[in-house]
Amino acid sequence: MLKEGDKAPAFDLESDEGGRVSLKDFSNRTLVLYFYPRDNTPGCTRQAQAFTASKKAIEAAGASVVGVSRDSLKSHTSFRDKCGLGITLLSDPDLGVHRAYGAWGMKKMYGRDVEGVLRTTFVIDRGKVTKVFPNVKVDGHADAVLQVLTKTTKDEVPMAAKKKSSGKKRTKKSTAAALGEAAGALVAKAVGKVAAATAPKAKKAKAAAKKKAGKLAAKGKAVVEKAAKKARATKKKATTKKKAGAKKK
């Protein structure tokens, strides 16, 4: 059986959708290629329906699902329509692709050694096997495949992005500093705009306050002068009265 890192064997098989499907059709896309024993059997039906249910999520992760068995195209079409499948099914009647991938061999069945299909799933990316699921247990298998695809998508960094980032060699610290400088510039600009917008109002308010202060000062001065004048008059009157009293004596 193929191992992770091995080159995926080329294939070209007839599809239930009409036409032929080959490995080179997936040169720019990840391929989930799974081998199953037989159409319309309980385990194979559950597996195909699970992949159909996960199809959108798998495609969102940049992959396509293709099933392979030795069944005829007529059997595939019936299986697809009867079970409401939405995945591509390929026919490999002479088992050539099964053998190339190591999905045909001896296995235990009901306590006996028999030759047959080894239920296996391969994840192939750019012509290489990146993940092998041997002796597949049907229940939960589609979810396990999706988990691998999702993890690969998150961890993968495109080569163009690597080259671009290596050329810049920016660190977290320099990025933070750049952001700080940009934020400072924005704040300074905002303060300048506010100051420019409020300057005329502030100048006008200052002039009004100065004018009001002047009026209050003038008014206070008038009050003081009036009080002083009154005090002088009172003092003068008292002096005159005192002199008049002295003359009588």
C-alpha positions as CSV (number, residue, x, y, z in Angstrom):
1,M,0.0,0.0,0.0
2,L,1.1,3.5,-0.7
3,K,2.6,5.6,2.1
4,E,2.4,9.3,2.9
5,G,4.9,11.1,0.7
6,D,4.7,8.6,-2.1
7,K,3.9,9.8,-5.7
8,A,0.2,9.0,-6.5
9,P,-0.1,6.6,-9.4
10,A,-1.8,8.1,-12.5
11,F,-5.3,6.9,-13.4
12,D,-7.9,7.5,-16.0
13,L,-11.3,5.9,-15.4
14,E,-14.9,6.3,-16.6
15,S,-17.2,8.3,-14.3
16,D,-20.9,7.9,-13.5
17,E,-21.3,11.5,-14.7
18,G,-20.1,10.6,-18.2
19,G,-16.7,11.0,-19.7
20,R,-13.4,10.1,-18.0
21,V,-11.7,11.4,-14.9
22,S,-7.9,11.3,-14.4
23,L,-5.4,12.3,-11.7
24,K,-4.1,15.2,-13.8
25,D,-7.6,16.8,-13.5
26,F,-6.7,17.6,-9.9
27,S,-3.3,19.1,-10.5
28,N,-4.3,22.3,-8.8
29,R,-6.7,20.9,-6.2
30,T,-6.5,18.4,-3.4
31,L,-8.1,15.0,-4.1
32,V,-9.8,12.7,-1.6
33,L,-9.7,9.3,-3.4
34,Y,-11.5,6.5,-1.6
35,F,-11.8,2.9,-2.5
36,Y,-14.9,1.0,-1.3
37,P,-16.0,-2.6,-1.8
38,R,-19.4,-2.5,-3.4
39,D,-22.4,-0.2,-4.4
40,N,-25.6,-0.4,-2.4
41,T,-24.2,-2.2,0.6
42,P,-24.9,-0.8,4.1
43,G,-21.4,0.3,4.9
44,C,-20.6,1.7,1.5
45,T,-23.9,3.5,1.4
46,R,-23.3,5.2,4.7
47,Q,-19.8,6.2,3.7
48,A,-20.9,7.7,0.3
49,Q,-23.8,9.6,2.0
50,A,-21.5,11.0,4.6
51,F,-19.1,12.3,2.0
52,T,-22.1,13.8,0.1
53,A,-23.2,15.5,3.3
54,S,-19.7,16.9,3.8
55,K,-19.2,17.8,0.2
56,K,-19.6,21.6,0.5
57,A,-17.3,21.8,3.6
58,I,-14.7,19.6,1.8
59,E,-14.8,21.8,-1.3
60,A,-14.5,24.9,0.9
61,A,-11.2,23.4,2.1
62,G,-10.0,23.2,-1.5
63,A,-10.6,19.5,-2.1
64,S,-12.8,17.1,-4.2
65,V,-14.1,13.7,-3.3
66,V,-14.0,10.8,-5.7
67,G,-15.0,7.2,-5.0
68,V,-13.7,4.1,-6.8
69,S,-15.0,0.6,-6.9
70,R,-15.0,-2.4,-9.3
71,D,-18.7,-1.9,-10.0
72,S,-20.0,-1.0,-13.5
73,L,-21.2,2.4,-14.6
74,K,-24.7,1.2,-14.6
75,S,-24.4,0.1,-11.0
76,H,-22.8,3.4,-10.1
77,T,-25.7,5.4,-11.7
78,S,-28.3,3.3,-9.8
79,F,-26.4,3.6,-6.5
80,R,-26.1,7.4,-7.0
81,D,-29.8,8.0,-7.9
82,K,-31.2,5.6,-5.3
83,C,-29.1,7.0,-2.4
84,G,-29.1,10.7,-3.4
85,L,-25.3,10.9,-3.8
86,G,-23.5,14.0,-4.9
87,I,-20.0,12.7,-5.4
88,T,-18.2,11.4,-8.4
89,L,-18.0,7.6,-8.7
90,L,-15.4,5.9,-10.9
91,S,-15.5,2.4,-12.3
92,D,-12.3,0.2,-12.1
93,P,-13.6,-3.2,-13.3
94,D,-10.1,-4.7,-13.9
95,L,-8.9,-3.5,-10.5
96,G,-5.8,-1.9,-12.1
97,V,-6.1,1.3,-10.1
98,H,-7.0,-0.6,-6.9
99,R,-3.8,-2.6,-7.2
100,A,-1.7,0.5,-8.0
101,Y,-2.8,2.1,-4.8
102,G,-2.6,-1.1,-2.7
103,A,-6.4,-1.1,-2.2
104,W,-6.7,-4.7,-3.2
105,G,-5.3,-7.6,-1.2
106,M,-5.8,-10.2,1.5
107,K,-8.1,-9.4,4.4
108,K,-10.0,-11.0,7.2
109,M,-13.8,-11.5,6.6
110,Y,-15.9,-13.5,9.0
111,G,-12.8,-15.1,10.4
112,R,-11.4,-16.2,7.0
113,D,-8.6,-14.8,4.9
114,V,-10.0,-13.6,1.6
115,E,-8.8,-11.5,-1.3
116,G,-10.8,-8.3,-1.8
117,V,-11.1,-4.5,-1.7
118,L,-9.3,-2.9,1.2
119,R,-11.4,0.0,2.2
120,T,-8.9,2.8,2.0
121,T,-8.9,6.6,1.6
122,F,-6.0,8.7,0.2
123,V,-5.6,12.4,0.3
124,I,-3.5,13.6,-2.7
125,D,-2.1,17.0,-3.1
126,R,-0.1,18.1,-6.2
127,G,0.4,14.5,-7.2
128,K,1.7,13.3,-3.8
129,V,0.0,11.3,-1.1
130,T,-0.3,13.4,2.0
131,K,-2.5,11.2,4.1
132,V,-3.5,7.6,4.1
133,F,-6.6,6.2,6.0
134,P,-6.2,2.3,5.9
135,N,-8.8,-0.1,7.2
136,V,-11.4,2.6,7.2
137,K,-14.2,2.4,9.7
138,V,-17.2,4.0,7.9
139,D,-18.9,5.9,10.8
140,G,-17.2,9.2,11.4
141,H,-14.7,8.8,8.6
142,A,-15.9,11.7,6.5
143,D,-15.5,14.0,9.5
144,A,-11.9,12.7,10.1
145,V,-11.0,13.4,6.5
146,L,-12.5,16.9,6.7
147,Q,-10.5,17.6,9.9
148,V,-7.3,16.7,8.1
149,L,-8.2,18.9,5.1
150,T,-9.1,21.8,7.4
151,K,-5.9,21.5,9.4
152,T,-3.8,21.4,6.1
153,T,-5.6,24.5,4.8
154,K,-4.9,26.4,8.0
155,D,-1.3,25.3,8.3
156,E,-0.4,25.8,4.7
157,V,1.4,29.0,3.7
158,P,1.6,29.7,-0.1
159,M,5.1,30.0,-1.5
160,A,4.4,33.4,-2.8
161,A,3.5,34.6,0.6
162,K,6.7,33.0,2.1
163,K,8.9,34.8,-0.4
164,K,7.2,38.1,0.2
165,S,7.4,37.8,4.0
166,S,11.1,36.6,3.8
167,G,12.0,39.7,1.7
168,K,10.5,42.1,4.2
169,K,11.7,40.3,7.3
170,R,9.3,42.3,9.5
171,T,9.2,41.4,13.2
172,K,6.2,41.7,15.5
173,K,8.0,44.5,17.3
174,S,8.6,46.6,14.1
175,T,5.0,46.0,13.1
176,A,3.8,47.2,16.5
177,A,6.1,50.3,16.3
178,A,4.8,51.1,12.8
179,L,1.2,50.8,14.1
180,G,2.1,53.1,17.0
181,E,3.6,55.7,14.8
182,A,0.6,55.6,12.5
183,A,-1.7,55.9,15.4
184,G,0.3,58.9,16.8
185,A,0.1,60.6,13.4
186,L,-3.6,60.1,13.2
187,V,-4.1,61.5,16.7
188,A,-1.9,64.5,16.0
189,K,-3.8,65.2,12.8
190,A,-7.1,64.9,14.6
191,V,-5.9,67.3,17.3
192,G,-4.8,69.8,14.7
193,K,-8.2,69.6,13.0
194,V,-10.0,70.2,16.2
195,A,-7.7,73.1,17.2
196,A,-8.2,74.7,13.7
197,A,-11.9,74.3,13.9
198,T,-12.2,75.7,17.5
199,A,-9.6,78.5,17.2
200,P,-12.0,81.1,15.8
201,K,-14.6,80.3,18.5
202,A,-11.9,80.4,21.2
203,K,-10.7,83.8,20.0
204,K,-14.2,85.2,19.9
205,A,-14.9,83.9,23.4
206,K,-11.7,85.4,24.7
207,A,-12.6,88.8,23.2
208,A,-16.1,88.6,24.7
209,A,-14.7,87.7,28.1
210,K,-12.2,90.6,27.9
211,K,-14.9,93.0,26.9
212,K,-17.1,91.8,29.8
213,A,-14.2,92.1,32.2
214,G,-13.6,95.6,31.0
215,K,-17.2,96.5,31.6
216,L,-17.2,95.0,35.1
217,A,-14.0,96.8,35.9
218,A,-15.4,100.1,34.7
219,K,-18.6,99.5,36.7
220,G,-16.5,98.6,39.8
221,K,-14.4,101.7,39.4
222,A,-17.5,103.9,39.1
223,V,-18.9,102.3,42.3
224,V,-15.6,102.9,44.1
225,E,-15.5,106.5,42.9
226,K,-19.1,107.1,44.0
227,A,-18.4,105.7,47.4
228,A,-15.3,107.8,47.8
229,K,-17.2,110.9,46.7
230,K,-19.9,110.1,49.2
231,A,-17.3,109.6,51.9
232,R,-15.6,112.9,51.1
233,A,-19.0,114.7,51.3
234,T,-19.8,113.1,54.6
235,K,-16.4,114.0,56.0
236,K,-16.8,117.6,54.7
237,K,-20.2,117.9,56.3
238,A,-18.9,116.6,59.6
239,T,-16.0,119.0,59.6
240,T,-18.4,122.0,58.8
241,K,-20.7,121.0,61.6
242,K,-17.8,120.7,64.0
243,K,-16.5,124.2,63.2
244,A,-20.0,125.6,63.6
245,G,-20.2,124.1,67.1
246,A,-16.9,125.6,68.1
247,K,-17.9,129.1,67.1
248,K,-21.0,129.0,69.3
249,K,-18.9,128.2,72.3
